[in-house]
Protein backbone atom coordinates (compact mmCIF):
# COMPACT_ATOMS: atom_id res chain seq x y z
CA UNK A 1 0.00 0.00 0.00
CA UNK A 2 1.10 3.58 -0.55
CA UNK A 3 0.23 6.50 1.72
CA UNK A 4 -0.13 10.09 0.53
CA UNK A 5 -2.19 13.23 1.11
CA UNK A 6 -5.30 13.53 -0.98
CA UNK A 7 -9.05 13.17 -1.35
CA UNK A 8 -11.64 11.06 -3.16
CA UNK A 9 -14.54 12.12 -5.34
CA UNK A 10 -17.06 11.13 -2.66
CA UNK A 11 -16.94 9.80 0.91
CA UNK A 12 -20.70 9.17 0.99
CA UNK A 13 -20.49 5.39 0.75
CA UNK A 14 -17.29 4.93 2.76
CA UNK A 15 -17.56 3.27 6.17
CA UNK A 16 -16.57 4.93 9.45
CA UNK A 17 -14.37 2.38 11.24
CA UNK A 18 -14.68 4.22 14.58
CA UNK A 19 -10.96 4.36 15.27
CA UNK A 20 -8.27 7.04 15.07
CA UNK A 21 -5.43 4.50 15.18
CA UNK A 22 -3.89 4.80 11.72
CA UNK A 23 -2.04 1.48 11.95
CA UNK A 24 -5.22 -0.40 12.76
CA UNK A 25 -7.06 1.54 10.06
CA UNK A 26 -4.56 0.43 7.40
CA UNK A 27 -4.13 -3.17 8.57
CA UNK A 28 -7.88 -3.87 8.70
CA UNK A 29 -8.30 -2.48 5.17
CA UNK A 30 -5.42 -4.65 3.98
CA UNK A 31 -7.07 -7.74 5.43
CA UNK A 32 -10.43 -6.95 3.82
CA UNK A 33 -10.48 -8.04 0.15
CA UNK A 34 -13.26 -5.53 -0.60
CA UNK A 35 -11.39 -2.49 0.78
CA UNK A 36 -9.72 -0.29 -1.85
CA UNK A 37 -8.37 2.50 0.34
CA UNK A 38 -8.51 4.24 3.70
CA UNK A 39 -9.12 7.92 4.42
CA UNK A 40 -7.43 9.04 7.63
CA UNK A 41 -7.20 12.17 9.78
CA UNK A 42 -6.62 12.56 13.50
CA UNK A 43 -10.40 12.35 14.01
CA UNK A 44 -11.57 9.52 11.74
CA UNK A 45 -10.74 6.42 9.72
CA UNK A 46 -12.92 5.65 6.70
CA UNK A 47 -12.77 2.52 4.54
CA UNK A 48 -13.88 2.76 0.92
CA UNK A 49 -14.60 -0.49 -0.91
CA UNK A 50 -14.20 -1.19 -4.61
CA UNK A 51 -16.88 0.48 -6.70
CA UNK A 52 -17.69 3.22 -4.16
CA UNK A 53 -14.89 5.57 -5.24
CA UNK A 54 -14.44 6.60 -8.86
CA UNK A 55 -11.39 8.86 -8.51
CA UNK A 56 -8.73 10.16 -6.13
CA UNK A 57 -6.71 13.37 -6.26
CA UNK A 58 -3.38 13.97 -4.59
CA UNK A 59 -3.17 17.40 -2.93
CA UNK A 60 -2.00 19.06 0.27
CA UNK A 61 -4.59 18.33 2.94
CA UNK A 62 -4.81 17.05 6.50
CA UNK A 63 -6.29 13.82 5.17
CA UNK A 64 -4.12 10.85 4.20
CA UNK A 65 -5.00 8.01 1.84
CA UNK A 66 -3.61 4.48 2.10
CA UNK A 67 -4.19 2.90 -1.32
CA UNK A 68 -3.81 -0.69 -2.53
CA UNK A 69 -1.74 0.24 -5.55
CA UNK A 70 -2.01 -3.12 -7.32
CA UNK A 71 -5.81 -3.11 -7.34
CA UNK A 72 -8.49 -1.86 -9.68
CA UNK A 73 -6.89 1.09 -11.51
CA UNK A 74 -8.66 1.36 -14.84
CA UNK A 75 -7.97 4.44 -16.91
CA UNK A 76 -5.65 7.41 -16.97
CA UNK A 77 -3.90 9.22 -19.78
CA UNK A 78 -0.46 8.22 -18.50
CA UNK A 79 -0.10 5.97 -15.47
CA UNK A 80 3.69 6.11 -15.70
CA UNK A 81 3.57 9.84 -14.95
CA UNK A 82 1.48 9.18 -11.87
CA UNK A 83 3.87 6.61 -10.46
CA UNK A 84 7.32 7.36 -11.91
CA UNK A 85 8.99 4.23 -10.58
CA UNK A 86 11.02 1.52 -12.25
CA UNK A 87 8.79 -0.31 -14.70
CA UNK A 88 5.87 2.02 -14.02
CA UNK A 89 2.58 0.89 -12.53
CA UNK A 90 0.75 -0.06 -15.70
CA UNK A 91 0.14 -3.48 -14.13
CA UNK A 92 -2.37 -1.79 -11.83
CA UNK A 93 -5.05 -2.88 -14.25
CA UNK A 94 -4.27 -6.47 -13.28
CA UNK A 95 -5.92 -7.47 -10.04
CA UNK A 96 -4.96 -10.18 -7.54
CA UNK A 97 -5.71 -10.41 -3.84
CA UNK A 98 -2.83 -10.77 -1.42
CA UNK A 99 -2.66 -11.10 2.35
CA UNK A 100 -1.58 -8.14 4.47
CA UNK A 101 1.83 -9.81 4.84
CA UNK A 102 2.42 -9.37 1.10
CA UNK A 103 1.69 -5.64 1.06
CA UNK A 104 4.66 -3.27 1.09
CA UNK A 105 3.78 -0.25 3.24
CA UNK A 106 5.46 2.98 2.21
CA UNK A 107 5.03 6.64 3.00
CA UNK A 108 5.69 8.64 -0.16
CA UNK A 109 6.85 12.14 0.65
CA UNK A 110 6.53 15.03 -1.77
CA UNK A 111 8.91 13.87 -4.50
CA UNK A 112 9.00 12.53 -8.05
CA UNK A 113 7.82 9.09 -6.96
CA UNK A 114 4.62 10.37 -5.37
CA UNK A 115 1.31 9.86 -7.13
CA UNK A 116 0.09 13.19 -8.48
CA UNK A 117 -2.92 14.54 -10.29
CA UNK A 118 -6.13 12.53 -10.47
CA UNK A 119 -6.60 8.80 -10.93
CA UNK A 120 -9.78 7.03 -12.01
CA UNK A 121 -11.06 3.65 -10.89
CA UNK A 122 -13.39 1.11 -12.35
CA UNK A 123 -16.93 1.49 -11.07
CA UNK A 124 -20.37 -0.07 -11.49
CA UNK A 125 -23.63 1.58 -12.49
CA UNK A 126 -26.00 2.61 -9.69
CA UNK A 127 -27.58 -0.43 -8.04
CA UNK A 128 -24.81 -2.86 -9.01
CA UNK A 129 -22.19 -4.26 -6.64
CA UNK A 130 -18.60 -4.88 -7.71
CA UNK A 131 -16.82 -8.22 -7.31
CA UNK A 132 -13.41 -9.49 -8.37
CA UNK A 133 -13.24 -12.48 -10.73
CA UNK A 134 -9.67 -13.38 -11.58
CA UNK A 135 -8.37 -10.19 -13.21
CA UNK A 136 -11.87 -8.91 -14.02
CA UNK A 137 -13.95 -6.54 -11.95
CA UNK A 138 -17.58 -7.55 -12.43
CA UNK A 139 -20.84 -5.82 -11.50
CA UNK A 140 -23.87 -7.77 -10.24
CA UNK A 141 -27.47 -6.73 -9.61
CA UNK A 142 -30.73 -8.58 -9.03
CA UNK A 143 -33.38 -7.13 -11.36
CA UNK A 144 -36.99 -7.67 -10.30
CA UNK A 145 -40.31 -8.04 -12.08
CA UNK A 146 -43.78 -7.23 -10.76
CA UNK A 147 -45.02 -10.44 -12.40
CA UNK A 148 -43.75 -14.01 -12.46
CA UNK A 149 -41.47 -14.58 -15.45
CA UNK A 150 -39.89 -17.48 -17.29
CA UNK A 151 -36.17 -17.69 -18.01
CA UNK A 152 -36.26 -16.17 -21.55
CA UNK A 153 -38.17 -13.17 -20.19
CA UNK A 154 -35.66 -12.85 -17.36
CA UNK A 155 -32.75 -12.82 -19.82
CA UNK A 156 -34.42 -10.01 -21.76
CA UNK A 157 -34.63 -7.93 -18.56
CA UNK A 158 -30.86 -8.11 -18.29
CA UNK A 159 -30.43 -7.18 -21.95
CA UNK A 160 -32.61 -4.12 -21.31
CA UNK A 161 -30.07 -3.19 -18.62
CA UNK A 162 -27.27 -3.54 -21.21
CA UNK A 163 -26.14 -6.53 -19.16
CA UNK A 164 -26.58 -10.30 -19.41
CA UNK A 165 -27.90 -13.04 -17.16
CA UNK A 166 -25.08 -13.91 -14.79
CA UNK A 167 -23.80 -16.76 -12.68
CA UNK A 168 -22.08 -16.89 -9.30
CA UNK A 169 -18.34 -17.32 -8.94
CA UNK A 170 -18.15 -17.77 -5.16
CA UNK A 171 -20.19 -17.81 -1.98
CA UNK A 172 -19.49 -14.13 -1.35
CA UNK A 173 -21.50 -13.34 -4.47
CA UNK A 174 -24.16 -15.91 -3.55
CA UNK A 175 -24.63 -14.41 -0.09
CA UNK A 176 -25.00 -10.94 -1.61
CA UNK A 177 -27.75 -12.13 -3.98
CA UNK A 178 -29.48 -14.17 -1.28
CA UNK A 179 -29.57 -11.25 1.16
CA UNK A 180 -30.66 -8.68 -1.44
CA UNK A 181 -33.46 -10.86 -2.80
CA UNK A 182 -34.67 -11.97 0.64
CA UNK A 183 -35.22 -8.43 1.90
CA UNK A 184 -36.77 -7.38 -1.40
CA UNK A 185 -39.23 -10.25 -1.02
CA UNK A 186 -40.07 -9.34 2.57
CA UNK A 187 -40.54 -5.68 1.66
CA UNK A 188 -42.71 -6.10 -1.43
CA UNK A 189 -44.57 -9.38 -1.22
CA UNK A 190 -46.77 -10.33 1.71
CA UNK A 191 -47.66 -13.82 0.47
CA UNK A 192 -44.11 -15.12 0.46
CA UNK A 193 -44.63 -18.47 2.20
CA UNK A 194 -44.01 -20.19 -1.12
CA UNK A 195 -40.89 -18.12 -1.65
CA UNK A 196 -39.35 -16.38 -4.61
CA UNK A 197 -37.13 -17.71 -7.37
CA UNK A 198 -34.20 -15.79 -8.87
CA UNK A 199 -33.08 -16.90 -12.32
CA UNK A 200 -29.33 -17.58 -12.43
CA UNK A 201 -27.15 -18.23 -15.49
CA UNK A 202 -26.82 -21.85 -16.62
CA UNK A 203 -28.55 -24.12 -19.14
CA UNK A 204 -28.07 -27.88 -19.36
CA UNK A 205 -25.78 -29.14 -22.07
CA UNK A 206 -27.68 -31.26 -24.59
CA UNK A 207 -25.72 -34.39 -23.67
CA UNK A 208 -26.49 -33.83 -19.96
CA UNK A 209 -30.28 -33.55 -20.17
CA UNK A 210 -31.19 -37.12 -19.26
CA UNK A 211 -32.74 -37.46 -15.79
CA UNK A 212 -30.19 -37.66 -12.92
CA UNK A 213 -27.21 -37.10 -15.27
CA UNK A 214 -26.01 -33.97 -13.45
CA UNK A 215 -26.70 -35.25 -9.92
CA UNK A 216 -24.49 -38.34 -10.23
CA UNK A 217 -20.69 -38.66 -10.59
CA UNK A 218 -19.49 -38.20 -14.16
CA UNK A 219 -18.64 -35.56 -16.77
CA UNK A 220 -22.05 -33.89 -16.36
CA UNK A 221 -21.98 -33.66 -12.56
CA UNK A 222 -23.06 -30.35 -11.03
CA UNK A 223 -22.05 -27.20 -12.89
CA UNK A 224 -20.07 -29.29 -15.39
CA UNK A 225 -23.38 -30.23 -16.96
CA UNK A 226 -24.30 -26.64 -17.86
CA UNK A 227 -23.40 -24.04 -20.47
CA UNK A 228 -23.04 -20.43 -19.31
CA UNK A 229 -23.61 -17.07 -20.96
CA UNK A 230 -21.42 -15.42 -18.31
CA UNK A 231 -17.90 -15.80 -19.71
CA UNK A 232 -16.21 -14.29 -16.64
CA UNK A 233 -17.09 -17.35 -14.55
CA UNK A 234 -14.10 -19.54 -13.73
CA UNK A 235 -14.61 -21.63 -10.59
CA UNK A 236 -18.43 -21.35 -10.48
CA UNK A 237 -18.16 -21.86 -6.74
CA UNK A 238 -21.34 -19.99 -5.85
CA UNK A 239 -23.79 -22.67 -7.03
CA UNK A 240 -25.07 -23.93 -3.69
CA UNK A 241 -27.29 -26.85 -4.72
CA UNK A 242 -30.15 -28.09 -2.56
CA UNK A 243 -29.11 -31.72 -2.08
CA UNK A 244 -29.37 -33.60 -5.39
CA UNK A 245 -31.45 -30.92 -7.04
CA UNK A 246 -29.50 -30.96 -10.27
CA UNK A 247 -31.37 -34.16 -11.09
CA UNK A 248 -33.02 -32.91 -14.29
CA UNK A 249 -36.34 -34.51 -13.36
CA UNK A 250 -37.81 -36.23 -16.44
CA UNK A 251 -35.15 -34.56 -18.58
CA UNK A 252 -36.99 -31.23 -18.71
CA UNK A 253 -35.33 -29.22 -15.93
CA UNK A 254 -32.63 -27.42 -17.87
CA UNK A 255 -32.39 -23.99 -16.19
CA UNK A 256 -31.27 -22.78 -12.75
CA UNK A 257 -32.89 -20.71 -10.02
CA UNK A 258 -31.93 -19.60 -6.54
CA UNK A 259 -34.70 -20.25 -4.03
CA UNK A 260 -35.50 -17.38 -1.67
CA UNK A 261 -37.63 -18.33 1.32
CA UNK A 262 -37.89 -18.23 5.10
CA UNK A 263 -36.92 -21.91 5.30
CA UNK A 264 -33.65 -23.84 5.13
CA UNK A 265 -33.92 -23.65 1.33
CA UNK A 266 -33.09 -19.93 1.36
CA UNK A 267 -30.21 -19.33 -1.03
CA UNK A 268 -30.16 -22.93 -2.30
CA UNK A 269 -30.19 -23.78 -6.00
CA UNK A 270 -32.47 -26.02 -8.02
CA UNK A 271 -32.76 -26.93 -11.68
CA UNK A 272 -36.18 -26.46 -13.25
CA UNK A 273 -38.07 -26.10 -16.51
CA UNK A 274 -36.99 -22.91 -18.30
CA UNK A 275 -40.61 -21.92 -19.00
CA UNK A 276 -41.73 -22.45 -15.38
CA UNK A 277 -43.19 -19.41 -13.59
CA UNK A 278 -45.07 -20.86 -10.64
CA UNK A 279 -42.86 -22.97 -8.33
CA UNK A 280 -41.31 -20.26 -6.21
CA UNK A 281 -42.65 -17.03 -7.74
CA UNK A 282 -40.04 -16.14 -10.37
CA UNK A 283 -39.65 -12.47 -9.57
CA UNK A 284 -35.96 -11.81 -10.16
CA UNK A 285 -32.94 -12.43 -12.35
CA UNK A 286 -29.24 -11.92 -11.66
CA UNK A 287 -27.74 -9.53 -14.21
CA UNK A 288 -24.09 -8.63 -14.65
CA UNK A 289 -21.57 -6.74 -16.74
CA UNK A 290 -17.91 -5.78 -16.59
CA UNK A 291 -16.98 -2.75 -14.51
CA UNK A 292 -15.97 0.27 -16.53
Legacy VTK file of the C-alpha trace (Angstrom):
# vtk DataFile Version 3.0
C-alpha trace
ASCII
DATASET POLYDATA
POINTS 292 float
0.000 0.000 0.000
1.104 3.582 -0.549
0.227 6.500 1.721
-0.133 10.085 0.535
-2.185 13.227 1.105
-5.303 13.534 -0.978
-9.046 13.166 -1.349
-11.638 11.058 -3.161
-14.539 12.116 -5.345
-17.062 11.128 -2.657
-16.944 9.801 0.911
-20.698 9.172 0.987
-20.489 5.387 0.745
-17.286 4.932 2.763
-17.561 3.269 6.174
-16.566 4.929 9.445
-14.369 2.379 11.240
-14.676 4.221 14.576
-10.961 4.355 15.269
-8.275 7.038 15.073
-5.434 4.504 15.181
-3.889 4.803 11.718
-2.040 1.479 11.952
-5.220 -0.401 12.761
-7.065 1.536 10.057
-4.564 0.428 7.402
-4.135 -3.175 8.567
-7.881 -3.867 8.701
-8.295 -2.481 5.174
-5.418 -4.649 3.977
-7.069 -7.736 5.430
-10.429 -6.947 3.824
-10.481 -8.040 0.153
-13.256 -5.527 -0.600
-11.386 -2.492 0.780
-9.725 -0.286 -1.850
-8.370 2.503 0.343
-8.513 4.242 3.703
-9.121 7.922 4.417
-7.434 9.042 7.633
-7.201 12.170 9.776
-6.620 12.559 13.503
-10.398 12.349 14.012
-11.573 9.520 11.736
-10.741 6.415 9.717
-12.924 5.653 6.697
-12.770 2.516 4.545
-13.878 2.761 0.916
-14.600 -0.485 -0.914
-14.198 -1.189 -4.613
-16.882 0.479 -6.696
-17.688 3.223 -4.163
-14.892 5.565 -5.238
-14.440 6.600 -8.861
-11.394 8.858 -8.510
-8.732 10.161 -6.134
-6.715 13.367 -6.258
-3.380 13.966 -4.586
-3.171 17.404 -2.932
-2.003 19.059 0.267
-4.591 18.328 2.939
-4.810 17.050 6.505
-6.290 13.816 5.168
-4.119 10.853 4.201
-5.004 8.015 1.842
-3.614 4.481 2.097
-4.189 2.904 -1.321
-3.808 -0.689 -2.526
-1.737 0.244 -5.549
-2.015 -3.121 -7.319
-5.810 -3.110 -7.343
-8.494 -1.860 -9.682
-6.891 1.091 -11.510
-8.660 1.361 -14.842
-7.975 4.435 -16.910
-5.655 7.407 -16.970
-3.904 9.219 -19.776
-0.459 8.218 -18.499
-0.096 5.974 -15.467
3.695 6.113 -15.702
3.567 9.838 -14.953
1.475 9.184 -11.874
3.871 6.607 -10.463
7.317 7.356 -11.909
8.985 4.229 -10.579
11.023 1.516 -12.250
8.788 -0.309 -14.700
5.872 2.024 -14.015
2.584 0.893 -12.533
0.753 -0.063 -15.705
0.136 -3.482 -14.129
-2.365 -1.788 -11.828
-5.054 -2.881 -14.249
-4.266 -6.473 -13.285
-5.921 -7.472 -10.039
-4.958 -10.183 -7.544
-5.711 -10.407 -3.837
-2.829 -10.769 -1.416
-2.665 -11.101 2.347
-1.578 -8.141 4.465
1.831 -9.807 4.840
2.418 -9.374 1.099
1.694 -5.643 1.059
4.664 -3.274 1.090
3.785 -0.255 3.236
5.456 2.980 2.212
5.027 6.640 3.000
5.692 8.637 -0.161
6.853 12.136 0.649
6.527 15.032 -1.772
8.909 13.872 -4.498
9.001 12.533 -8.052
7.821 9.095 -6.963
4.619 10.372 -5.368
1.307 9.861 -7.134
0.092 13.190 -8.481
-2.915 14.541 -10.288
-6.126 12.528 -10.470
-6.601 8.800 -10.930
-9.776 7.032 -12.015
-11.058 3.651 -10.893
-13.394 1.112 -12.354
-16.933 1.488 -11.067
-20.370 -0.065 -11.493
-23.626 1.583 -12.485
-25.995 2.606 -9.692
-27.582 -0.429 -8.035
-24.806 -2.855 -9.007
-22.191 -4.257 -6.639
-18.599 -4.878 -7.713
-16.823 -8.217 -7.314
-13.408 -9.495 -8.373
-13.238 -12.483 -10.731
-9.667 -13.383 -11.585
-8.366 -10.192 -13.214
-11.866 -8.913 -14.023
-13.952 -6.540 -11.953
-17.577 -7.547 -12.434
-20.841 -5.820 -11.498
-23.871 -7.771 -10.240
-27.466 -6.734 -9.612
-30.735 -8.580 -9.025
-33.379 -7.125 -11.355
-36.985 -7.669 -10.299
-40.310 -8.041 -12.085
-43.780 -7.232 -10.759
-45.019 -10.443 -12.402
-43.745 -14.009 -12.463
-41.474 -14.585 -15.453
-39.889 -17.482 -17.293
-36.170 -17.690 -18.010
-36.256 -16.175 -21.547
-38.168 -13.166 -20.193
-35.657 -12.850 -17.361
-32.753 -12.822 -19.817
-34.419 -10.014 -21.761
-34.631 -7.927 -18.562
-30.858 -8.111 -18.285
-30.430 -7.183 -21.946
-32.608 -4.118 -21.311
-30.069 -3.188 -18.619
-27.269 -3.537 -21.206
-26.137 -6.531 -19.163
-26.580 -10.301 -19.410
-27.900 -13.036 -17.158
-25.076 -13.915 -14.788
-23.796 -16.760 -12.679
-22.079 -16.889 -9.300
-18.343 -17.320 -8.939
-18.146 -17.770 -5.163
-20.194 -17.815 -1.980
-19.495 -14.135 -1.345
-21.500 -13.339 -4.467
-24.160 -15.909 -3.549
-24.634 -14.409 -0.089
-25.001 -10.945 -1.608
-27.749 -12.127 -3.982
-29.478 -14.169 -1.281
-29.574 -11.252 1.162
-30.656 -8.685 -1.435
-33.460 -10.859 -2.797
-34.670 -11.968 0.640
-35.217 -8.429 1.898
-36.769 -7.376 -1.399
-39.229 -10.253 -1.025
-40.074 -9.342 2.572
-40.538 -5.683 1.659
-42.709 -6.104 -1.426
-44.565 -9.379 -1.221
-46.771 -10.327 1.711
-47.658 -13.821 0.475
-44.109 -15.119 0.462
-44.634 -18.471 2.201
-44.006 -20.188 -1.119
-40.890 -18.123 -1.649
-39.349 -16.384 -4.608
-37.133 -17.708 -7.374
-34.200 -15.789 -8.865
-33.078 -16.897 -12.319
-29.326 -17.581 -12.433
-27.149 -18.233 -15.490
-26.820 -21.853 -16.616
-28.553 -24.121 -19.145
-28.074 -27.883 -19.362
-25.781 -29.144 -22.073
-27.676 -31.261 -24.588
-25.718 -34.390 -23.665
-26.486 -33.831 -19.961
-30.276 -33.553 -20.171
-31.185 -37.121 -19.260
-32.736 -37.462 -15.793
-30.190 -37.660 -12.925
-27.213 -37.103 -15.270
-26.014 -33.968 -13.450
-26.702 -35.248 -9.924
-24.488 -38.341 -10.232
-20.687 -38.661 -10.590
-19.487 -38.203 -14.156
-18.636 -35.562 -16.765
-22.047 -33.886 -16.365
-21.981 -33.659 -12.565
-23.064 -30.351 -11.030
-22.049 -27.198 -12.885
-20.066 -29.291 -15.386
-23.380 -30.230 -16.963
-24.298 -26.642 -17.862
-23.401 -24.043 -20.467
-23.044 -20.435 -19.305
-23.607 -17.074 -20.964
-21.422 -15.418 -18.311
-17.903 -15.803 -19.707
-16.205 -14.286 -16.637
-17.095 -17.347 -14.545
-14.095 -19.540 -13.733
-14.611 -21.630 -10.588
-18.426 -21.352 -10.485
-18.155 -21.855 -6.737
-21.340 -19.990 -5.845
-23.791 -22.666 -7.032
-25.069 -23.933 -3.692
-27.294 -26.853 -4.723
-30.145 -28.094 -2.556
-29.105 -31.720 -2.080
-29.374 -33.605 -5.387
-31.452 -30.916 -7.044
-29.503 -30.965 -10.267
-31.375 -34.164 -11.087
-33.019 -32.905 -14.292
-36.336 -34.506 -13.360
-37.814 -36.230 -16.438
-35.151 -34.562 -18.582
-36.990 -31.231 -18.705
-35.329 -29.221 -15.931
-32.626 -27.422 -17.868
-32.388 -23.986 -16.195
-31.267 -22.779 -12.748
-32.893 -20.710 -10.017
-31.933 -19.597 -6.540
-34.703 -20.246 -4.027
-35.503 -17.375 -1.672
-37.625 -18.325 1.323
-37.892 -18.231 5.101
-36.915 -21.907 5.296
-33.652 -23.840 5.127
-33.919 -23.653 1.330
-33.091 -19.930 1.364
-30.206 -19.334 -1.029
-30.159 -22.927 -2.302
-30.187 -23.784 -6.004
-32.472 -26.023 -8.024
-32.764 -26.935 -11.680
-36.177 -26.463 -13.249
-38.069 -26.096 -16.509
-36.994 -22.909 -18.300
-40.612 -21.922 -18.996
-41.732 -22.449 -15.377
-43.194 -19.414 -13.590
-45.072 -20.862 -10.638
-42.861 -22.967 -8.325
-41.305 -20.259 -6.211
-42.646 -17.034 -7.738
-40.045 -16.144 -10.368
-39.652 -12.468 -9.569
-35.958 -11.806 -10.163
-32.937 -12.429 -12.353
-29.243 -11.923 -11.663
-27.741 -9.527 -14.212
-24.094 -8.628 -14.647
-21.566 -6.742 -16.745
-17.905 -5.782 -16.592
-16.984 -2.754 -14.510
-15.966 0.267 -16.532
LINES 1 293
292 0 1 2 3 4 5 6 7 8 9 10 11 12 13 14 15 16 17 18 19 20 21 22 23 24 25 26 27 28 29 30 31 32 33 34 35 36 37 38 39 40 41 42 43 44 45 46 47 48 49 50 51 52 53 54 55 56 57 58 59 60 61 62 63 64 65 66 67 68 69 70 71 72 73 74 75 76 77 78 79 80 81 82 83 84 85 86 87 88 89 90 91 92 93 94 95 96 97 98 99 100 101 102 103 104 105 106 107 108 109 110 111 112 113 114 115 116 117 118 119 120 121 122 123 124 125 126 127 128 129 130 131 132 133 134 135 136 137 138 139 140 141 142 143 144 145 146 147 148 149 150 151 152 153 154 155 156 157 158 159 160 161 162 163 164 165 166 167 168 169 170 171 172 173 174 175 176 177 178 179 180 181 182 183 184 185 186 187 188 189 190 191 192 193 194 195 196 197 198 199 200 201 202 203 204 205 206 207 208 209 210 211 212 213 214 215 216 217 218 219 220 221 222 223 224 225 226 227 228 229 230 231 232 233 234 235 236 237 238 239 240 241 242 243 244 245 246 247 248 249 250 251 252 253 254 255 256 257 258 259 260 261 262 263 264 265 266 267 268 269 270 271 272 273 274 275 276 277 278 279 280 281 282 283 284 285 286 287 288 289 290 291
